[in-house]
Amino acid sequence: MTETEGAKKPARVVVADDQTVVREGIVMLLGLLPGVEVVGSAGDGEQAVRLVGELAPDVVLMDLRMPRCDGVEATRRIRAQYPGTQVVVLTTFADDDSLFPALRAGARGYLTKDAGGDEIVRAVESVLSGEAGLSPSIQRRLLERLSEPEVAAVAPPEAPDGLTARETEVLVLIAEGLTNQEIARKLHVSTATVKTHINNLFAKTGLKDRAQAVRYAYGKGLVRPPGK
C-alpha cells in the first residue's frame, strides 16, 4: 500500500459558536491537530445550517446558546436536511435541559468546553464511525438518568394560563416549599434554568412573588393541603 493509499482522509469540520474569541480559539486549536480540517465557521445557527448546505462537512461542532437560531434547532435542521453531516455539541452547559433536547434533535456527540483537543478529535472520529462521541461526565449523567427509579405515571392537572408542563412542575415544587437550588437538584437542571422557568410562569400568571405562587397553586388545585 502506498503512503497516499494508507493516509487517512481528515474529517472536514465546521465550527459554530456565537462568541468570536471562543470560535476562533476552537478553530485555531483544531488547526493544530491531526485528522481534522476546519472548512468553515459560523456565528449562529442560521449560518451554520447554510454553511453545511454549501460545504457539506463531515461534522459540525455546535454551540447551543446562539442568537437567531439556537444549537438545538440548527442541529434538527441539519440532521433533517443534510443527514450526511454529523453534529457534536460543544457547549458550556451540561444540565438535562441542554443535554437531552440536543440528543433528541440528532446530535451524536456532546462535549463541554473544558474538553481538550484530543477529546474533541476522538468525539469527531467516534461519530463518523457510527458511535456516540460523549465526554465521560456526559456518559455518567446519562447512566445516572437511566438508573433513576421509574415513577408511576400520574396524569398531572391541566396546566392553567398557558403554563408548560415543566413550568407547572416548578410551580408545584415552589408550593411544596423547595428552594431554587432544591428544585434544580430534583429536576436535574441548573439553578439558572429554574429561575428562567419561574420568570416565565410569573409572567404568564401575573404573580409577583413566591407567596402568591403558593396561593395560586393551591387555588388551581395543582397541590392539595396536607392530609387531603
C-alpha positions as CSV (number, residue, x, y, z in Angstrom):
1,M,0.0,0.0,0.0
2,T,1.4,3.4,-0.9
3,E,1.6,6.3,1.5
4,T,-1.2,8.1,-0.3
5,E,-3.5,4.9,-0.2
6,G,-2.8,4.4,3.5
7,A,-3.3,8.1,4.5
8,K,-6.5,8.7,6.4
9,K,-8.6,11.5,5.0
10,P,-9.1,14.3,7.6
11,A,-12.6,15.0,8.9
12,R,-14.0,18.2,7.4
13,V,-15.4,20.3,10.3
14,V,-17.5,23.4,10.6
15,V,-17.3,25.2,14.0
16,A,-20.5,27.1,15.2
17,D,-20.2,29.5,18.2
18,D,-21.6,33.0,18.6
19,Q,-18.6,34.2,20.7
20,T,-15.9,35.3,18.3
21,V,-13.0,34.7,20.7
22,V,-14.2,31.2,21.6
23,R,-14.9,30.3,18.0
24,E,-11.5,31.5,16.7
25,G,-9.8,29.7,19.6
26,I,-11.5,26.4,18.7
27,V,-10.6,26.8,15.0
28,M,-7.0,27.5,16.0
29,L,-6.9,24.5,18.3
30,L,-8.3,22.2,15.7
31,G,-5.9,23.5,13.1
32,L,-3.0,22.2,15.2
33,L,-4.5,18.7,15.5
34,P,-4.1,15.8,13.1
35,G,-7.1,14.2,11.4
36,V,-9.2,17.4,11.3
37,E,-9.6,20.1,8.7
38,V,-11.7,23.1,9.6
39,V,-13.6,24.2,6.4
40,G,-15.7,27.0,7.9
41,S,-17.0,28.7,11.0
42,A,-20.4,30.2,11.9
43,G,-21.6,32.8,14.4
44,D,-25.1,31.5,14.8
45,G,-27.4,28.6,14.0
46,E,-28.8,30.0,10.8
47,Q,-25.3,30.5,9.4
48,A,-24.3,27.0,10.5
49,V,-27.2,25.4,8.6
50,R,-26.3,27.5,5.5
51,L,-22.6,26.5,5.6
52,V,-23.5,22.9,5.9
53,G,-25.5,23.2,2.7
54,E,-22.6,24.9,0.9
55,L,-19.7,23.0,2.3
56,A,-21.1,19.5,3.1
57,P,-18.8,19.0,6.1
58,D,-18.5,15.7,7.9
59,V,-19.1,17.2,11.3
60,V,-20.4,20.4,12.9
61,L,-19.1,21.3,16.3
62,M,-22.2,23.1,17.6
63,D,-22.6,25.6,20.5
64,L,-26.1,25.6,22.0
65,R,-26.8,29.1,23.1
66,M,-26.7,31.2,19.9
67,P,-28.8,34.1,18.5
68,R,-31.4,33.8,15.7
69,C,-31.3,30.0,15.7
70,D,-30.0,28.1,18.7
71,G,-27.9,25.0,18.5
72,V,-30.8,22.5,19.1
73,E,-32.8,23.9,16.3
74,A,-29.8,24.1,14.0
75,T,-29.0,20.5,14.8
76,R,-32.5,19.5,14.0
77,R,-32.4,21.2,10.6
78,I,-29.0,19.9,9.7
79,R,-29.9,16.3,10.5
80,A,-33.2,16.6,8.6
81,Q,-31.8,18.4,5.5
82,Y,-28.2,17.1,5.4
83,P,-28.1,13.6,7.0
84,G,-24.6,13.1,5.8
85,T,-23.3,15.6,8.3
86,Q,-23.0,14.6,12.0
87,V,-23.3,17.1,14.9
88,V,-21.2,17.2,18.0
89,V,-22.3,19.7,20.6
90,L,-19.6,21.7,22.2
91,T,-21.0,23.8,25.0
92,T,-20.6,25.2,28.5
93,F,-23.9,23.6,29.6
94,A,-24.3,20.0,30.8
95,D,-27.7,20.2,32.5
96,D,-30.6,18.0,31.4
97,D,-32.5,20.9,29.8
98,S,-29.5,21.3,27.4
99,L,-28.3,17.7,27.0
100,F,-31.5,15.8,26.2
101,P,-33.1,18.2,23.7
102,A,-29.7,18.3,21.8
103,L,-29.6,14.5,21.7
104,R,-33.2,14.2,20.6
105,A,-32.5,16.8,17.9
106,G,-30.0,14.4,16.4
107,A,-26.6,15.3,18.0
108,R,-24.4,12.2,18.1
109,G,-21.8,13.8,20.4
110,Y,-21.8,16.1,23.4
111,L,-18.8,17.7,24.9
112,T,-18.3,20.6,27.4
113,K,-15.9,23.4,26.6
114,D,-13.4,22.2,29.1
115,A,-12.7,19.3,26.7
116,G,-9.1,19.1,25.3
117,G,-8.2,18.8,21.7
118,D,-7.6,15.1,21.9
119,E,-11.1,14.6,23.3
120,I,-12.6,16.7,20.6
121,V,-10.8,14.6,17.9
122,R,-11.9,11.4,19.5
123,A,-15.5,12.6,19.5
124,V,-15.4,13.5,15.8
125,E,-13.9,10.2,14.9
126,S,-16.4,8.4,17.0
127,V,-19.5,10.0,15.4
128,L,-18.0,9.4,11.9
129,S,-17.6,5.7,12.7
130,G,-21.2,5.4,13.9
131,E,-20.6,5.6,17.6
132,A,-21.5,8.3,20.2
133,G,-19.0,10.9,21.0
134,L,-19.8,11.7,24.6
135,S,-17.5,13.1,27.3
136,P,-17.1,11.0,30.4
137,S,-19.1,13.4,32.5
138,I,-22.0,13.3,30.0
139,Q,-21.8,9.4,29.9
140,R,-22.1,9.4,33.7
141,R,-25.1,11.8,33.6
142,L,-26.9,9.5,31.1
143,L,-26.2,6.5,33.2
144,E,-27.5,8.2,36.3
145,R,-30.6,9.3,34.5
146,L,-31.2,5.8,33.2
147,S,-30.6,4.2,36.6
148,E,-33.1,6.5,38.4
149,P,-36.1,4.6,39.7
150,E,-39.2,5.0,37.5
151,V,-42.1,6.9,39.0
152,A,-45.6,5.7,38.2
153,A,-47.1,8.0,35.7
154,V,-49.8,10.2,37.1
155,A,-51.8,12.4,34.9
156,P,-51.0,16.0,36.0
157,P,-53.7,18.6,36.5
158,E,-54.4,20.6,33.4
159,A,-51.9,23.4,33.3
160,P,-53.6,26.8,33.7
161,D,-52.8,30.1,32.0
162,G,-50.8,28.5,29.2
163,L,-48.1,27.1,31.6
164,T,-45.9,24.4,30.1
165,A,-45.6,21.0,31.9
166,R,-42.2,22.0,33.2
167,E,-43.4,25.4,34.5
168,T,-46.3,23.7,36.2
169,E,-43.9,21.2,37.8
170,V,-41.7,24.1,39.1
171,L,-44.8,25.9,40.4
172,V,-45.8,22.8,42.3
173,L,-42.3,22.4,43.8
174,I,-42.4,26.1,44.9
175,A,-45.7,25.4,46.6
176,E,-44.2,22.4,48.4
177,G,-41.6,24.8,49.9
178,L,-38.5,23.9,47.8
179,T,-35.8,26.5,47.2
180,N,-34.5,27.2,43.7
181,Q,-31.4,25.1,44.5
182,E,-33.5,22.2,45.7
183,I,-35.8,22.4,42.6
184,A,-32.7,22.4,40.4
185,R,-31.3,19.2,42.1
186,K,-34.7,17.5,41.9
187,L,-35.2,18.2,38.2
188,H,-31.5,17.7,37.3
189,V,-31.2,21.2,35.8
190,S,-29.2,24.3,36.6
191,T,-30.4,27.0,39.0
192,A,-30.4,29.4,36.1
193,T,-32.8,27.2,34.3
194,V,-35.1,27.1,37.3
195,K,-35.0,30.9,37.5
196,T,-36.0,31.1,33.8
197,H,-39.0,28.8,34.4
198,I,-40.0,30.9,37.4
199,N,-39.8,34.1,35.5
200,N,-41.8,32.7,32.6
201,L,-44.6,31.3,34.9
202,F,-44.7,34.6,36.8
203,A,-45.1,36.5,33.6
204,K,-47.9,34.2,32.3
205,T,-49.9,34.2,35.6
206,G,-49.2,37.8,36.8
207,L,-47.7,36.5,40.0
208,K,-45.3,38.8,41.9
209,D,-43.6,36.5,44.4
210,R,-43.4,33.0,45.8
211,A,-46.2,33.6,48.4
212,Q,-48.6,34.4,45.6
213,A,-47.3,31.4,43.7
214,V,-48.1,29.1,46.6
215,R,-51.7,30.5,46.9
216,Y,-52.1,30.3,43.2
217,A,-51.0,26.6,43.1
218,Y,-53.5,25.7,45.8
219,G,-56.2,27.8,44.3
220,K,-55.8,26.0,40.9
221,G,-55.8,22.6,42.5
222,L,-52.2,21.8,41.5
223,V,-51.4,20.8,45.1
224,R,-53.6,19.7,47.9
225,P,-53.4,20.8,51.5
226,P,-51.7,18.3,53.9
227,G,-53.9,15.5,55.0
228,K,-56.2,15.6,52.0
